[in-house]
Amino acid sequence: MGGRTLTRGRDGTVYNVVHQKAAEKEYRCPACNTVIRVGEANVVVWTEDTIWGTQAGIDGRRHWHSGCWARRPH
C-alpha cells in the first residue's frame, strides 16, 4: 500500500487515507456502488474515532475509487 495521510471531513471526523496502486481483489465503492476491479488504483479509508473504539473503525475501512473519494463533499 501507499503512504497514509490524514484528512479531516466536513463534520470534523479525521480519516486515514491510504492510496493503493492496484486492488488485490474486487471491492465495491461506497460512493458510486460499482466494482473496483483487481489491479485498479483506489484508496482505503477509515476513521479510528468511533464510539465503538479504534478497532471498530479499522474493521469498517472501505475501498473507494480514487476519483470518488476526491469528489466527495468535503
VEXMARBA-404691 format. One line per field, with one value per atom (N, C-alpha, C): atom name; residue in three letters; residue number from 1; x, y, z. Coordinates in pm, 1 decimal. Layout:
! residues N
atome	(CA, ...) .
residu	(ALA, ...) .
num	(NUM, ...) .
c1	(X, ...) .
c2	(Y, ...) .
c3	(Z, ...) .
***
This chain:
! residues 74
atome	(N, CA, C, N, CA, C, N, CA, C, N, CA, C, N, CA, C, N, CA, C, N, CA, C, N, CA, C, N, CA, C, N, CA, C, N, CA, C, N, CA, C, N, CA, C, N, CA, C, N, CA, C, N, CA, C, N, CA, C, N, CA, C, N, CA, C, N, CA, C, N, CA, C, N, CA, C, N, CA, C, N, CA, C, N, CA, C, N, CA, C, N, CA, C, N, CA, C, N, CA, C, N, CA, C, N, CA, C, N, CA, C, N, CA, C, N, CA, C, N, CA, C, N, CA, C, N, CA, C, N, CA, C, N, CA, C, N, CA, C, N, CA, C, N, CA, C, N, CA, C, N, CA, C, N, CA, C, N, CA, C, N, CA, C, N, CA, C, N, CA, C, N, CA, C, N, CA, C, N, CA, C, N, CA, C, N, CA, C, N, CA, C, N, CA, C, N, CA, C, N, CA, C, N, CA, C, N, CA, C, N, CA, C, N, CA, C, N, CA, C, N, CA, C, N, CA, C, N, CA, C, N, CA, C, N, CA, C, N, CA, C, N, CA, C, N, CA, C, N, CA, C, N, CA, C, N, CA, C) .
residu	(MET, MET, MET, GLY, GLY, GLY, GLY, GLY, GLY, ARG, ARG, ARG, THR, THR, THR, LEU, LEU, LEU, THR, THR, THR, ARG, ARG, ARG, GLY, GLY, GLY, ARG, ARG, ARG, ASP, ASP, ASP, GLY, GLY, GLY, THR, THR, THR, VAL, VAL, VAL, TYR, TYR, TYR, ASN, ASN, ASN, VAL, VAL, VAL, VAL, VAL, VAL, HIS, HIS, HIS, GLN, GLN, GLN, LYS, LYS, LYS, ALA, ALA, ALA, ALA, ALA, ALA, GLU, GLU, GLU, LYS, LYS, LYS, GLU, GLU, GLU, TYR, TYR, TYR, ARG, ARG, ARG, CYS, CYS, CYS, PRO, PRO, PRO, ALA, ALA, ALA, CYS, CYS, CYS, ASN, ASN, ASN, THR, THR, THR, VAL, VAL, VAL, ILE, ILE, ILE, ARG, ARG, ARG, VAL, VAL, VAL, GLY, GLY, GLY, GLU, GLU, GLU, ALA, ALA, ALA, ASN, ASN, ASN, VAL, VAL, VAL, VAL, VAL, VAL, VAL, VAL, VAL, TRP, TRP, TRP, THR, THR, THR, GLU, GLU, GLU, ASP, ASP, ASP, THR, THR, THR, ILE, ILE, ILE, TRP, TRP, TRP, GLY, GLY, GLY, THR, THR, THR, GLN, GLN, GLN, ALA, ALA, ALA, GLY, GLY, GLY, ILE, ILE, ILE, ASP, ASP, ASP, GLY, GLY, GLY, ARG, ARG, ARG, ARG, ARG, ARG, HIS, HIS, HIS, TRP, TRP, TRP, HIS, HIS, HIS, SER, SER, SER, GLY, GLY, GLY, CYS, CYS, CYS, TRP, TRP, TRP, ALA, ALA, ALA, ARG, ARG, ARG, ARG, ARG, ARG, PRO, PRO, PRO, HIS, HIS, HIS) .
num	(1, 1, 1, 2, 2, 2, 3, 3, 3, 4, 4, 4, 5, 5, 5, 6, 6, 6, 7, 7, 7, 8, 8, 8, 9, 9, 9, 10, 10, 10, 11, 11, 11, 12, 12, 12, 13, 13, 13, 14, 14, 14, 15, 15, 15, 16, 16, 16, 17, 17, 17, 18, 18, 18, 19, 19, 19, 20, 20, 20, 21, 21, 21, 22, 22, 22, 23, 23, 23, 24, 24, 24, 25, 25, 25, 26, 26, 26, 27, 27, 27, 28, 28, 28, 29, 29, 29, 30, 30, 30, 31, 31, 31, 32, 32, 32, 33, 33, 33, 34, 34, 34, 35, 35, 35, 36, 36, 36, 37, 37, 37, 38, 38, 38, 39, 39, 39, 40, 40, 40, 41, 41, 41, 42, 42, 42, 43, 43, 43, 44, 44, 44, 45, 45, 45, 46, 46, 46, 47, 47, 47, 48, 48, 48, 49, 49, 49, 50, 50, 50, 51, 51, 51, 52, 52, 52, 53, 53, 53, 54, 54, 54, 55, 55, 55, 56, 56, 56, 57, 57, 57, 58, 58, 58, 59, 59, 59, 60, 60, 60, 61, 61, 61, 62, 62, 62, 63, 63, 63, 64, 64, 64, 65, 65, 65, 66, 66, 66, 67, 67, 67, 68, 68, 68, 69, 69, 69, 70, 70, 70, 71, 71, 71, 72, 72, 72, 73, 73, 73, 74, 74, 74) .
c1	(83.8, 0.0, 88.1, 27.2, 99.8, 103.9, 150.3, 159.9, 24.8, 16.5, -107.8, -109.5, -223.3, -243.1, -366.9, -376.7, -494.8, -570.9, -702.4, -788.5, -904.4, -935.1, -1047.8, -1170.9, -1279.6, -1405.0, -1477.5, -1582.9, -1662.2, -1717.5, -1748.9, -1804.3, -1697.2, -1570.7, -1461.1, -1397.4, -1456.2, -1401.9, -1268.6, -1170.7, -1039.6, -1038.0, -1004.8, -999.3, -855.1, -822.4, -696.4, -720.2, -632.0, -646.2, -515.9, -526.4, -410.1, -434.4, -343.7, -353.7, -291.8, -369.6, -320.5, -304.6, -194.6, -170.7, -256.6, -289.0, -365.3, -442.5, -572.2, -654.0, -612.0, -608.8, -569.4, -687.9, -808.4, -931.0, -1038.5, -1156.7, -1263.6, -1326.8, -1359.0, -1427.9, -1542.3, -1636.9, -1746.1, -1729.0, -1720.5, -1701.4, -1830.2, -1820.8, -1941.2, -2002.2, -1928.5, -1980.3, -2065.4, -2013.9, -2083.4, -2145.8, -2116.8, -2172.5, -2134.4, -2019.7, -1969.7, -1841.0, -1800.4, -1687.4, -1554.7, -1464.0, -1323.1, -1258.2, -1207.9, -1156.0, -1012.6, -976.7, -840.3, -744.3, -642.8, -542.0, -572.7, -694.7, -734.5, -686.4, -633.8, -592.0, -714.7, -695.0, -804.4, -747.5, -835.7, -793.2, -869.4, -801.5, -863.7, -882.8, -1005.1, -1039.0, -1104.0, -1063.1, -1127.2, -1103.2, -1183.6, -1163.2, -1142.1, -1060.5, -1038.2, -1119.4, -1192.3, -1271.2, -1416.3, -1445.5, -1580.8, -1621.3, -1749.8, -1796.5, -1768.9, -1741.1, -1711.6, -1562.2, -1480.4, -1336.2, -1260.1, -1130.9, -1039.5, -1052.7, -1056.5, -1059.7, -1185.7, -1297.8, -1421.7, -1405.4, -1337.5, -1311.7, -1222.9, -1119.1, -1028.2, -1103.0, -1185.1, -1262.2, -1364.3, -1403.9, -1501.0, -1440.4, -1311.4, -1247.1, -1309.7, -1307.8, -1367.5, -1273.5, -1283.3, -1208.0, -1296.3, -1240.7, -1309.8, -1233.3, -1305.0, -1235.7, -1164.6, -1046.2, -971.9, -1051.1, -1113.4, -1193.2, -1316.1, -1380.6, -1498.5, -1459.7, -1346.7, -1301.0, -1268.5, -1204.7, -1168.1, -1290.8, -1399.0, -1520.9, -1619.3, -1593.8, -1689.9, -1706.7, -1820.3, -1836.0, -1733.8, -1661.9, -1558.8, -1622.0) .
c2	(-118.0, 0.0, 124.1, 233.7, 359.7, 422.6, 545.7, 615.3, 654.9, 665.9, 703.0, 853.1, 914.8, 1055.2, 1067.5, 1177.7, 1206.2, 1320.5, 1304.9, 1405.8, 1431.8, 1559.3, 1594.5, 1619.1, 1550.1, 1567.6, 1694.4, 1728.1, 1847.8, 1844.1, 1724.0, 1708.8, 1704.6, 1720.2, 1719.6, 1582.7, 1478.1, 1344.1, 1334.5, 1272.4, 1252.4, 1114.1, 1111.0, 986.4, 951.7, 825.6, 770.5, 734.8, 777.0, 751.1, 689.7, 571.4, 502.7, 483.5, 534.0, 520.5, 388.0, 307.4, 179.9, 190.3, 139.9, 142.3, 39.2, -71.3, -177.2, -257.6, -272.4, -354.8, -500.9, -571.5, -711.8, -804.2, -753.3, -827.5, -724.9, -770.1, -676.2, -620.8, -492.6, -423.3, -343.7, -301.7, -216.7, -79.3, 22.8, 160.3, 208.7, 262.6, 308.9, 434.7, 507.0, 630.6, 604.3, 523.0, 501.4, 362.9, 277.1, 142.2, 55.9, 83.9, -1.5, -69.2, -167.5, -251.3, -181.6, -194.2, -160.1, -291.0, -296.6, -421.2, -450.1, -576.2, -618.1, -539.1, -482.1, -405.1, -256.7, -215.4, -74.7, 4.9, 124.9, 212.4, 249.9, 265.8, 300.9, 357.2, 402.6, 447.2, 366.7, 337.0, 270.0, 376.5, 386.5, 494.6, 437.9, 490.5, 454.5, 564.6, 561.5, 651.2, 567.4, 615.1, 545.6, 610.3, 714.1, 789.3, 743.0, 630.0, 577.4, 553.0, 548.9, 522.5, 378.3, 291.8, 151.8, 125.5, 228.7, 213.6, 207.6, 218.5, 223.8, 101.6, -17.1, -138.5, -145.2, -96.8, -95.3, -5.9, 105.9, 193.5, 127.6, 61.1, -9.8, -121.4, -195.6, -304.1, -250.9, -126.2, -65.9, 4.3, -13.2, 56.6, 13.7, 105.4, 81.6, 124.8, 56.4, 90.8, 179.7, 290.8, 386.8, 399.9, 428.4, 473.7, 603.7, 623.4, 745.9, 870.4, 868.4, 982.2, 1006.6, 899.6, 914.8, 978.2, 936.1, 994.3, 1142.1, 1174.7, 1314.5, 1402.9, 1346.0, 1424.9, 1427.9, 1355.0, 1350.8, 1492.3, 1520.0, 1652.1, 1668.0, 1774.4, 1796.2, 1861.6) .
c3	(0.0, 0.0, 0.0, -37.5, -39.9, 97.4, 104.8, 231.3, 286.0, 415.9, 481.7, 506.2, 477.8, 509.4, 596.5, 667.0, 748.0, 682.9, 672.3, 612.3, 706.3, 728.0, 814.8, 728.2, 760.2, 688.2, 732.2, 659.8, 690.0, 832.5, 879.6, 1014.7, 1123.3, 1083.4, 1179.8, 1201.1, 1144.0, 1158.4, 1084.6, 1148.6, 1086.9, 1022.2, 893.4, 817.9, 783.6, 796.3, 747.5, 601.6, 514.7, 371.6, 320.7, 261.9, 206.1, 56.9, -24.2, -169.8, -211.6, -284.2, -335.3, -485.7, -536.0, -680.7, -752.5, -685.6, -750.8, -646.2, -668.5, -579.5, -592.9, -481.2, -482.7, -506.8, -485.1, -513.4, -546.3, -582.4, -614.2, -487.2, -491.3, -382.5, -443.6, -362.3, -408.8, -346.2, -431.0, -385.5, -317.2, -195.5, -125.5, -186.2, -267.9, -325.9, -449.7, -541.9, -669.2, -679.7, -582.1, -575.4, -696.1, -756.4, -864.0, -818.1, -894.2, -855.6, -882.9, -787.0, -806.0, -847.6, -966.7, -1022.5, -975.6, -980.8, -947.7, -1036.0, -975.3, -1047.1, -1058.1, -1021.6, -1033.1, -911.4, -936.4, -826.9, -743.4, -613.1, -522.8, -394.5, -306.5, -174.0, -69.2, 39.4, 153.1, 260.1, 312.3, 404.1, 530.0, 646.1, 771.6, 873.6, 978.5, 1090.8, 1216.0, 1303.9, 1430.8, 1542.5, 1507.8, 1605.2, 1600.8, 1664.8, 1669.7, 1814.6, 1838.5, 1974.9, 2016.1, 1918.1, 1947.0, 1958.7, 1944.0, 1960.7, 1831.0, 1845.3, 1731.5, 1641.6, 1699.6, 1618.5, 1532.7, 1583.9, 1504.5, 1381.7, 1397.5, 1283.3, 1180.6, 1227.6, 1137.3, 1064.8, 1137.4, 1076.8, 976.0, 989.7, 899.8, 779.8, 755.3, 643.9, 512.1, 415.9, 285.5, 174.3, 62.2, -58.2, -144.4, -189.3, -275.1, -405.3, -515.4, -635.9, -598.0, -646.9, -614.0, -652.2, -769.2, -813.8, -727.7, -684.5, -597.7, -465.0, -408.7, -282.6, -302.9, -413.2, -441.3, -462.4, -515.9, -544.0, -428.9, -322.1, -211.0, -154.4, -94.4, -31.6, 80.6, 80.7, 183.2, 301.2) .
***
